[in-house]
Amino acid sequence: MRRLGPGKLVIASHNKGKVREIEDLLGPYGIEPVSAADLDLPEPEETGVTFIDNAELKARLAADLSGLPALADDSGLCVDALDGRPGIYSARWAQSGYKIPSARADGSPAEGGEDRNFDLAMERVHQEMLAKGPEAGRNAHFVCALAMCWPEDGQGELFEGRVDGQLVWPPRGNLGFGYDPMFQPIGHDLTFGEMDPAQKHMMSHRADAFRKLVAALIA
Ligand code: IMP
């Protein structure tokens, strides 16, 4: 397996939050993350059918176009009662032209702009689970797939992390992002939306995937 040494690493994402989080995780190893947006690289259409497929196609394109090693992630929420949905469509469930009133326990406003509304996405998850009935259960997990590609190689190194939990309703907490307010990790009373970000980052699907990447490619 190839090793990832100090130097520039393209983060195949146009999401500034994601790039900053990866900078924090890999900075200590002498790795200098550069975002795909800074290099004006295009964002490919996510046509894969798994998290790993989508992470790999993003990293492959960034590595080929930049001539530098590239890292991409793809993540989402998988609900057992919904046969794993929204899964790779987690971000897309939050895209809609209309808004709903806040469903949060504390009445705090909906997150996101006109085209990204996670209160709407959480409401959809809740409604679809209700339709399945209580016996379908409330188990769910977050997945994070990481793909590391080098420009001169045909294939990448792939890692997957996950965190298991239960979905709660109504959503609780204003911290985190996405589906965090309805996700309560196993063994905890707080949702990811109520948890201190540092606590979430120690147990999250992303932390799990990065631990595997660092152990295999850097440490
Ligand atoms: P991506 O940017 O294509 O990987 O989309 C990931 C989507 O999955 C996000 O927009 C969120 O909806 C959801 N997601 C991934 N990770 C988390 C998390 O840690 N908390 C809450 N939602 C998440």
Residues whose N, C-alpha, C, O or C-beta is under 5 A from the ligand:
A	BS01	IMP	D73 D74 S75 G76 L77 S90 A91 F177 G178 Y179 D180
